[in-house]
Structures are given as C-alpha cells and as structure tokens.
Amino acid sequence: MYTLSNVETRRGEAVPPSVKVALNTIPEAKSSKTGATVRYAHTPGMNWYVLRASYGREDKASDYLVEDGTFVYIAKRYTYKAVNGKPKKVLEALIPNIIFAYTTEKKADEYVKNTPALPYLTYYYNHCEQDSAQKNPPLTISCKEMENFILATCNNSEHLKFVDESQCHYKGGEIVRVTDGIFKGVEGKVARVSGQQRVIVALSNVGLVSTAYVPTAFLEIIDE
C-alpha cells in the first residue's frame, strides 16, 4: 500500500526547476480503510512535515489524514515473517513510526495538537535548529529531497535499507543518477552496503536509505 496523500493539482502551475522527479510518477495516497485516494501536487504554503505515530500506528494515522484530504507518504518494503510457522511476504514500514504529510503549518498543528482521534501523533523535531523561543521547530523536508526519497522507496523493494553512515562505504563524493531499472531517476551517492553497490539517498535530519544493488552501467555522474 502506498500511503501518500493530498493536494489539489493546479493547472498551469510551474514546477520548480530544482525538482528532478515527474510528479505523475508519485503514486496516489490511499487509505487502507476506505480506499480514498489523494494526488500530490506542488501547492504554495504547503510543506512536507515529518510526523511520528507511536507504537506502529503510522497506517492508522495515515488513514485519518488521507480521509481528511491530506497527502501522506509512508516508505515501505516487503519482508518475510513467520506466520503459523511458514514464511509470509508482508509490507512493513521502512522507517518505523514515521509518516510524511504534505500540508500547511496550520493543518499540521491541528493534527498534532487538536485532533482527539490522533493522541498518538507528534512532531518529529529538527534538533539542528532553534526558533525564536529557543525550541526545536517541527522538521520539514524540501520537495526536492522528498520526491527523490519517494522515487527510491515507492517500489517497496525488499532490498531497501534504512542505514547509518557507518554502514556506507562510499566510493567517492560524486552525485549520481540511476538511468535504468526500478530505481531509474533516483539521485544520491554510490556506496557499498552489505557487500553490494547501492545508491544512498539522504533525507535531512532523518537518515539515509540505500537502494538495492545498482550496476555501474545504470549510473551517471551529474552536477550538483
């Protein structure tokens, strides 16, 4: 299930030149509860907020936000778990408890502070910054980073990994773009992870995600 959500498409609205991902490649947000869907489009005044849903309730929170018309994304991957003694292929969150909501500051505040149905939903704070009250503000992610992250993870590959720097053995500092395969269009740095060549996608103040194996023939160096 892709749990992305919202935003009404505005005809004729220019897409910022920094965006590398075609918006129509981003899957719709879909509620697992009712099947409601919402499409993503750039909208002035909206940002990608990082939210935390405690005790693995990210799908429950996503259903509520999607039903309310908000575009939400949860990165997932397939994995195998024992069910009645037999391995079963299931979808699980790549980054446990974390959901990304594309919404306004006012709406994000409403969800976190004034929605009785979401007592388990909180902000993921930006610990690298402080506001005028000397407090860490809610973390937001740029559209460019989020769209690259979505492109890297929306295939739900079982080989996706949420990693830290110590697991990444970088081959160089160049930024590359994947030119073919299920990760086509993804940008990041090349590194060896778990003995394989992969592309590392950074999400500021959240962490790093590695793709599955990508052959050298599918990589091109690009200018930052």
Secondary structure, DSSP 8 states (H G I E B T S, - for coil): --B--B----TT----TT--S-GGGS--EE-TTT--EE-----TT-EEEEEEEGGG-HHHHHHHHHHTTBEEE--EEEEEEEETTEEEEEEEESSTTEEEEEE-HHHHHHHHHS-TT-TTEEE-B-TT---TTS---B-EE-HHHHHHHHHHHTT--TT-EEE-GGG-EES-S-EEEE-SSTTTT-EEEEEEETTEEEEEEEETTTEEEE-S---GGGEEEE--
